[in-house]
Amino acid sequence: MASVLQLSDVSVVRDGTTILDSIDWTVEDDERWVILGPNGAGKTTLLQLASALIHPTSGEATLLDSKLGSVDVFELRPRIGFASTAMARRLPRNERVLDVVMTAAYSVTGRWTESYAEIDTRRAERVLSEWRLSHLAERKFGDLSDGEQKRVQIARSVMTDPELLLLDEPAASLDLGSREELLHLLSGFASSPEAPAIVMVTHHVEEIPVGFTHALLLADGTVKAAGPIDEVVTSETLSETFGLDLDVRNESGRFTARAA
């Protein structure tokens, strides 16, 4: 195993407010992590650190063997796949789905004057097929349903064979059918030995794909628990994290939670 992300005593402070406080966390290349926590816990900020979009205020963040602050982040970021609502807003709504995925090869969000090799086209077509999107290749991104757009974002994020894949609430706003289809695809992808390390943020334990190996619970900018998923996603730990007495159950790798 090799570490793809290591945070040592990392804090992030903005306008005098501490968003993340003294975080210690390591992600190995064969691990699939889910981050859970209440609104305002610092989950999105943690992903921004992991994607080299921001630097820590204090502490040391090492990403793909490179220390943030002493590396060109523009060379580092293409090695990281990132799918989020913020990224989706940057994608042109009139862009062809095939191009939405293929432009990831140049780390741009709209096709301009750059030229693509045949290998780029074939790679984009293969990724679309893997995420059951081939029939949408010629459609405009803005014409797709929420579930289809979520899958296109993930397809784009894996276009360059990243060493680390970050997913910020990939199942948010999806209906039951779209959510279950996405989770099925994510479970299959995560189970592949060729898949990169994965870190996914979600608000709901029901959205954790089968096969995810680790969990981190975050509240008030601090880590409440982190480790193997069956040891961390429990009634006791989630009740403490969310400040509510919760009954958490695991059936065949799928979690549920409700007020006790």
PLY file of the C-alpha trace (Angstrom):
ply
format ascii 1.0
element vertex 260
property float x
property float y
property float z
element edge 259
property int vertex1
property int vertex2
end_header
0.00 0.00 0.00
1.03 3.61 -0.62
-0.46 6.79 0.76
-2.18 9.05 -1.76
-3.21 11.61 0.86
-1.76 12.44 4.25
-2.85 15.29 6.49
-0.79 16.00 9.60
-2.18 18.45 12.19
-3.92 20.37 9.39
-6.11 23.38 10.13
-7.97 25.74 7.82
-8.95 29.19 9.10
-11.02 31.70 7.12
-11.78 35.22 8.32
-10.87 34.22 11.83
-13.15 31.17 11.82
-11.63 27.71 12.14
-13.17 25.45 9.47
-10.90 22.45 10.05
-9.04 21.94 13.30
-5.93 19.78 13.72
-6.88 17.06 11.23
-4.79 13.89 11.02
-5.86 11.57 8.21
-4.21 9.14 5.79
-5.74 7.55 2.68
-4.03 4.55 1.09
-4.22 3.78 -2.62
-6.49 0.75 -2.19
-8.99 2.37 0.19
-12.49 3.70 -0.47
-13.53 6.31 2.09
-16.86 7.94 2.89
-16.97 11.21 4.84
-20.07 11.84 6.95
-21.05 14.75 9.14
-23.66 17.46 9.73
-23.96 20.62 7.67
-21.08 22.98 8.36
-18.81 20.21 9.62
-16.07 21.04 7.09
-16.60 18.15 4.66
-16.40 20.21 1.46
-13.35 22.09 2.76
-11.67 18.75 3.43
-12.31 17.71 -0.19
-10.95 21.04 -1.42
-7.72 20.27 0.42
-7.63 16.77 -1.03
-8.07 18.18 -4.54
-5.31 20.81 -4.12
-7.82 23.63 -4.58
-6.80 25.21 -1.27
-3.81 25.07 1.06
-3.91 24.47 4.81
-3.52 27.44 7.12
-1.26 25.31 9.29
-0.01 21.75 9.34
1.23 19.63 6.45
-0.78 18.20 3.56
0.90 15.66 1.29
-0.97 14.69 -1.86
0.34 12.02 -4.26
3.80 12.29 -2.67
3.83 16.07 -3.12
3.64 18.56 -0.26
1.13 21.34 -0.85
2.97 24.63 -0.86
6.07 23.21 -2.53
4.57 21.77 -5.72
2.96 23.17 -8.87
-0.72 22.41 -8.22
-1.49 22.79 -11.94
0.63 19.68 -12.55
-0.89 17.90 -9.55
-4.60 18.52 -10.18
-4.86 16.51 -13.45
-3.89 13.42 -11.44
-7.01 13.86 -9.30
-10.59 13.20 -10.43
-13.17 15.50 -8.85
-16.95 15.49 -9.28
-19.03 18.06 -7.44
-21.99 20.39 -7.83
-19.59 23.31 -8.13
-17.80 21.57 -11.00
-21.12 20.80 -12.71
-21.97 24.51 -12.74
-18.81 25.18 -14.75
-19.74 22.71 -17.49
-21.38 24.39 -20.52
-25.01 23.28 -20.73
-24.91 23.25 -24.53
-21.78 21.06 -24.63
-22.09 17.62 -26.20
-21.82 14.88 -23.55
-18.91 13.22 -25.36
-17.03 16.53 -25.25
-17.88 17.12 -21.58
-16.03 13.90 -20.81
-13.24 14.26 -23.36
-12.24 17.82 -22.37
-11.03 16.42 -19.05
-7.93 15.31 -21.00
-6.91 19.01 -21.14
-8.43 19.93 -17.76
-10.81 22.40 -19.43
-14.58 22.64 -19.04
-15.52 23.57 -22.59
-14.17 22.62 -25.99
-12.38 25.49 -27.72
-9.53 25.24 -30.24
-7.66 22.30 -28.71
-7.35 19.18 -30.82
-7.86 15.63 -29.56
-6.22 12.43 -30.70
-8.22 9.39 -31.70
-7.10 7.74 -28.47
-8.86 10.51 -26.51
-12.11 9.91 -28.39
-11.90 6.14 -27.87
-11.14 6.61 -24.17
-14.13 8.95 -23.72
-16.40 6.53 -25.55
-15.20 3.64 -23.37
-15.76 5.59 -20.16
-19.27 6.56 -21.29
-19.99 2.90 -21.95
-18.73 1.85 -18.52
-21.11 4.33 -16.87
-24.04 3.34 -19.13
-24.03 6.67 -20.96
-23.18 5.69 -24.55
-26.70 6.46 -25.75
-26.31 10.04 -24.50
-22.97 10.82 -26.19
-24.47 13.26 -28.71
-26.96 14.86 -26.32
-26.37 18.28 -24.75
-25.29 18.15 -21.12
-27.97 20.64 -20.07
-30.75 18.45 -21.49
-29.94 15.50 -19.23
-31.72 14.50 -16.04
-30.01 15.04 -12.66
-29.08 11.37 -12.47
-27.60 11.39 -15.97
-25.65 14.57 -15.25
-24.24 13.02 -12.06
-23.00 9.99 -14.00
-21.51 12.21 -16.74
-19.60 14.16 -14.07
-18.17 10.94 -12.66
-17.30 9.68 -16.16
-15.48 12.95 -16.77
-13.64 12.63 -13.45
-12.23 9.18 -14.37
-11.40 10.10 -17.99
-7.71 10.67 -17.20
-7.25 7.53 -15.04
-6.75 9.57 -11.84
-4.76 8.32 -8.89
-7.36 9.73 -6.50
-11.10 10.14 -7.12
-13.09 12.66 -5.05
-16.90 12.68 -5.12
-18.86 15.42 -3.37
-22.41 14.21 -2.69
-22.80 12.30 -5.98
-26.28 11.02 -5.06
-27.69 14.32 -3.79
-31.11 15.29 -5.25
-31.52 11.97 -7.11
-34.77 10.01 -7.06
-34.75 6.48 -5.65
-34.21 4.74 -8.99
-31.43 7.07 -10.10
-29.74 6.82 -6.72
-29.78 3.04 -6.71
-28.46 2.86 -10.27
-25.61 5.23 -9.39
-24.74 3.34 -6.21
-24.71 0.06 -8.14
-22.25 1.52 -10.65
-20.09 3.05 -7.91
-19.99 -0.28 -6.06
-18.82 -2.07 -9.19
-16.22 0.59 -9.92
-14.92 0.61 -6.32
-14.53 -3.19 -6.35
-12.17 -3.11 -9.33
-8.49 -3.55 -8.40
-7.70 -1.01 -11.12
-9.81 1.72 -9.51
-8.00 4.58 -7.75
-8.37 5.50 -4.11
-11.84 7.01 -3.62
-13.11 9.60 -1.15
-16.84 10.38 -1.18
-18.76 12.93 0.86
-22.41 12.26 1.65
-25.01 13.32 4.21
-26.79 9.98 4.34
-25.55 6.50 5.26
-28.07 5.08 2.77
-25.90 6.56 0.01
-22.74 4.63 0.95
-21.97 2.17 -1.89
-21.38 -1.46 -1.04
-17.67 -2.19 -0.93
-16.49 1.07 0.61
-13.85 0.20 3.16
-13.39 3.18 5.50
-15.30 6.07 7.01
-14.43 9.42 8.55
-16.91 11.26 10.78
-16.50 15.02 10.92
-18.22 17.56 13.18
-17.31 21.14 14.08
-14.18 20.84 11.96
-12.74 17.95 13.94
-12.50 14.20 13.31
-14.84 12.31 15.62
-13.92 8.87 14.32
-11.98 7.38 11.39
-11.15 3.84 10.34
-12.70 0.65 8.93
-16.31 1.35 7.99
-17.92 -1.33 10.18
-16.15 0.08 13.23
-16.96 3.73 12.49
-20.49 3.75 11.05
-22.30 2.63 14.19
-25.20 3.87 16.28
-22.84 5.15 18.99
-20.45 7.07 16.74
-23.11 8.60 14.49
-25.25 9.59 17.48
-22.28 11.47 18.91
-21.41 13.06 15.56
-24.93 14.29 14.77
-26.01 15.03 18.32
-29.06 12.78 18.04
-29.83 9.30 19.32
-29.64 7.20 16.13
-30.24 3.55 15.33
-27.77 2.52 12.61
-27.98 -0.84 10.87
-25.96 -2.66 8.24
-27.66 -5.24 6.05
-25.56 -6.90 3.35
-23.24 -3.91 3.13
-25.99 -1.26 2.95
-26.49 1.08 5.89
-29.65 2.68 7.26
-30.11 5.21 10.06
-33.14 6.57 11.86
-33.88 8.35 15.10
-33.97 5.84 17.93
0 1
1 2
2 3
3 4
4 5
5 6
6 7
7 8
8 9
9 10
10 11
11 12
12 13
13 14
14 15
15 16
16 17
17 18
18 19
19 20
20 21
21 22
22 23
23 24
24 25
25 26
26 27
27 28
28 29
29 30
30 31
31 32
32 33
33 34
34 35
35 36
36 37
37 38
38 39
39 40
40 41
41 42
42 43
43 44
44 45
45 46
46 47
47 48
48 49
49 50
50 51
51 52
52 53
53 54
54 55
55 56
56 57
57 58
58 59
59 60
60 61
61 62
62 63
63 64
64 65
65 66
66 67
67 68
68 69
69 70
70 71
71 72
72 73
73 74
74 75
75 76
76 77
77 78
78 79
79 80
80 81
81 82
82 83
83 84
84 85
85 86
86 87
87 88
88 89
89 90
90 91
91 92
92 93
93 94
94 95
95 96
96 97
97 98
98 99
99 100
100 101
101 102
102 103
103 104
104 105
105 106
106 107
107 108
108 109
109 110
110 111
111 112
112 113
113 114
114 115
115 116
116 117
117 118
118 119
119 120
120 121
121 122
122 123
123 124
124 125
125 126
126 127
127 128
128 129
129 130
130 131
131 132
132 133
133 134
134 135
135 136
136 137
137 138
138 139
139 140
140 141
141 142
142 143
143 144
144 145
145 146
146 147
147 148
148 149
149 150
150 151
151 152
152 153
153 154
154 155
155 156
156 157
157 158
158 159
159 160
160 161
161 162
162 163
163 164
164 165
165 166
166 167
167 168
168 169
169 170
170 171
171 172
172 173
173 174
174 175
175 176
176 177
177 178
178 179
179 180
180 181
181 182
182 183
183 184
184 185
185 186
186 187
187 188
188 189
189 190
190 191
191 192
192 193
193 194
194 195
195 196
196 197
197 198
198 199
199 200
200 201
201 202
202 203
203 204
204 205
205 206
206 207
207 208
208 209
209 210
210 211
211 212
212 213
213 214
214 215
215 216
216 217
217 218
218 219
219 220
220 221
221 222
222 223
223 224
224 225
225 226
226 227
227 228
228 229
229 230
230 231
231 232
232 233
233 234
234 235
235 236
236 237
237 238
238 239
239 240
240 241
241 242
242 243
243 244
244 245
245 246
246 247
247 248
248 249
249 250
250 251
251 252
252 253
253 254
254 255
255 256
256 257
257 258
258 259
